[in-house]
């Protein structure tokens, strides 16, 4: 199967195939048909896990990355910085 440069960058991260987030299985390119979210059927390219059937398209991938970034930001904001006060004169 021939893939475009953008699809290849989505499939491979750092030269190795993408692993499934659910089971760490092999993800392969699949053509997905979205019949529910649009007024006419829409084809798109995504990844499907060979082992468990988990599907990930570019939108799902983007939303997961944004969720992780928000989670990290929240975690970092909870870290309490110690308040430095000037030394008191005796």
N, C-alpha and C positions, 0 to 999 in steps of 0.2 A: 504494500500500500504506500502511495506517495503522500507525503505530508508537507505542508508549507513550513517556512522557517518559524513562524509564530507558533504553530502547533507543536513543532519539535521542541521549542523552548519551554512549552507548557508540559510536555511529556517527560523531558529529561531535565534533571536539576544537577548541575555539575558533572555531566557526562554519564550519570548512572540512571537507570529507569526509576520512575517514581514508584514508591511502595504505598500500598493502601493504608489509610489512617486507621481503619478499623481492625484489619487482621495482618497487616504487613505483607500482603500478597502482591503479585505483579499486576500493575495497572496497564491496560491496553487501550488504544484509541478505538472509540465506537461512535457511530453516527446516531444521534438521539433525535427523536421526533417529539416536539412539544405540541400537543393538541389541546391542552386545557387553558393555557395562559394567554393565548392569542386568538384572534378571530379566524385565522386560517392556520393550517399546520405549518410549523416552523422547524426546519432541520438545523441542528447545530452539532459541533464536534465536542466530545467530552471523553472522559476516561472511565473505564469500567474495570472493576477488580475481577480477575479470573476466578479467584477462590470464593469470595463471599457475595459478589454482585454489586458491591457499593459503587455508586455513580458519582462522579465529580466533574462538573463543567467549570469553565472559567469564572462564572458568577458565584458558584458555591465556593470555589477556591478563594476568591476575593473576600467574600463574607467571612470565611474562617480566619483569614489573615487579619482582617479588621477586628474581629472578636478577640483574637489573641493579643493584638496590640492594645486594645482597651483594657483587657484583663491585666496586662503587664503594667500599664499606666496606673490603674487602680491600686495594684499591689505596691508599686513604688511610692505612691502618694500616702500610703498608710504608714510608711516608715517614719518614725518620729525623729526629727533632728534635735539634738540636745541644744538647749538655749545657753549660750555663753554669756555669762555676766562678768562685769569687771570685778576685780578683786576689791574686797572691802578694806578700808584703812582702819587700823586698830588704834 
